[in-house]
Amino acid sequence: MTEPVRVLSAGSMRHAFPAVVSAFEQVTGIAVSLTLGPAGLLRGRIEAGEAFDLFASANMAHPRRLASIGIAEDAVCFARNRLCMLARADLGLTTENFLTVLSDPSVKIGTSTPGDDPAGDYAFEVFDRIEARHPGRGEAMKSRARQLVGGRNSSPTPPGKGSGYLITDGEADLMISYYSNARLLEADPAFSVVDIPGEFLPLIEYGVAVRKNAGTGARRLRDFLLSPRGQEILQETGFSPII
């Protein structure tokens, strides 16, 4: 019996990849095993010897790193995402008052963990972009930011808690989030999903790399991600397609 294609994927693909895998398995009959986690930590596990066939990251840097040291083939961009703000609805955050609200020292800003998770790297890039245009503000935000998720020492989501629990539990007033995740709470009156001003937005590209000498199943899955059907599924789950 053929072994399943072993996929290590960025946690932000947790809604998209199961749909991709289901469609891929139906079309090809090739089984897939999926492990999700912060992409920086997954890359570290791969470098430490963990078995995989395909690695999907929320940035291009991690799969390119694996290619550069000979573990994986060249990285390919397969999707894009964007950051937004997930906030308490009663905070009154808008795109127009974004700087004012985030500059308020009483407002608790939540992010993911830079280094371990690309979402944290992207969030801190937002602060750097703010700093470049408004000296002092971005650095102040960065110093106040609470790195609440995505790290090797982050607490797991408590059983029964929804994805916005850090806000409803008072750990943060707002979180810098991927839109692909935050969009699922747009209909919840407890939250508001707010666009970040365009001049502060980083480019978010997701990369995929196949292990050197992997079987044909891994390459077929990569090709499926890049196919019109794969791109359609990614768009349906909140990502921006590349075709």
FENNOR-V911342 format. One record per backbone hydrogen bond with DSSP energy under -0.5 kcal/mol. NH is the residue of the N-H (numbers start at 1). CO is the residue of the C=O. If there is no record, write none. Layout:
# FENNOR-V911342
nh=NH co=CO
nh=NH co=CO
This chain:
# FENNOR-V911342
nh=5 co=31
nh=7 co=5
nh=7 co=33
nh=8 co=54
nh=9 co=7
nh=9 co=35
nh=10 co=56
nh=11 co=37
nh=13 co=10
nh=14 co=11
nh=17 co=13
nh=19 co=15
nh=20 co=16
nh=21 co=17
nh=22 co=18
nh=23 co=19
nh=24 co=20
nh=25 co=21
nh=26 co=22
nh=27 co=23
nh=28 co=24
nh=29 co=25
nh=31 co=29
nh=33 co=5
nh=35 co=7
nh=37 co=9
nh=40 co=116
nh=41 co=116
nh=42 co=38
nh=43 co=39
nh=44 co=40
nh=45 co=41
nh=46 co=42
nh=47 co=43
nh=48 co=44
nh=49 co=46
nh=50 co=45
nh=53 co=6
nh=54 co=6
nh=55 co=209
nh=56 co=8
nh=57 co=55
nh=57 co=207
nh=64 co=60
nh=65 co=61
nh=66 co=62
nh=67 co=63
nh=68 co=64
nh=69 co=65
nh=70 co=67
nh=71 co=66
nh=72 co=66
nh=73 co=210
nh=76 co=208
nh=78 co=206
nh=79 co=206
nh=80 co=240
nh=81 co=204
nh=84 co=177
nh=85 co=194
nh=86 co=175
nh=87 co=85
nh=87 co=192
nh=88 co=173
nh=89 co=190
nh=91 co=88
nh=92 co=89
nh=98 co=95
nh=101 co=97
nh=102 co=98
nh=103 co=99
nh=104 co=100
nh=104 co=101
nh=105 co=103
nh=107 co=104
nh=109 co=107
nh=110 co=108
nh=110 co=174
nh=111 co=146
nh=113 co=149
nh=114 co=112
nh=116 co=114
nh=117 co=113
nh=120 co=117
nh=121 co=117
nh=122 co=118
nh=123 co=119
nh=124 co=120
nh=125 co=121
nh=126 co=122
nh=127 co=123
nh=128 co=124
nh=129 co=125
nh=130 co=126
nh=131 co=127
nh=132 co=128
nh=133 co=129
nh=133 co=130
nh=134 co=130
nh=137 co=134
nh=138 co=134
nh=140 co=136
nh=141 co=137
nh=142 co=138
nh=143 co=139
nh=144 co=140
nh=145 co=141
nh=146 co=109
nh=147 co=145
nh=148 co=111
nh=148 co=146
nh=149 co=111
nh=154 co=151
nh=161 co=158
nh=165 co=162
nh=167 co=164
nh=168 co=164
nh=169 co=165
nh=170 co=167
nh=171 co=166
nh=172 co=166
nh=173 co=108
nh=174 co=108
nh=175 co=86
nh=176 co=110
nh=177 co=84
nh=177 co=175
nh=179 co=82
nh=181 co=178
nh=182 co=178
nh=183 co=179
nh=184 co=181
nh=185 co=182
nh=186 co=183
nh=188 co=185
nh=189 co=187
nh=191 co=188
nh=192 co=87
nh=194 co=85
nh=194 co=192
nh=196 co=83
nh=200 co=197
nh=201 co=198
nh=204 co=81
nh=204 co=202
nh=205 co=203
nh=206 co=79
nh=207 co=57
nh=207 co=59
nh=208 co=76
nh=209 co=55
nh=211 co=53
nh=212 co=71
nh=214 co=211
nh=218 co=215
nh=219 co=215
nh=220 co=216
nh=221 co=217
nh=222 co=218
nh=223 co=219
nh=224 co=220
nh=225 co=221
nh=226 co=222
nh=227 co=223
nh=227 co=224
nh=230 co=224
nh=231 co=227
nh=232 co=228
nh=233 co=229
nh=234 co=230
nh=235 co=231
nh=236 co=232
nh=237 co=233
nh=238 co=235
nh=239 co=234
nh=240 co=80
nh=241 co=239
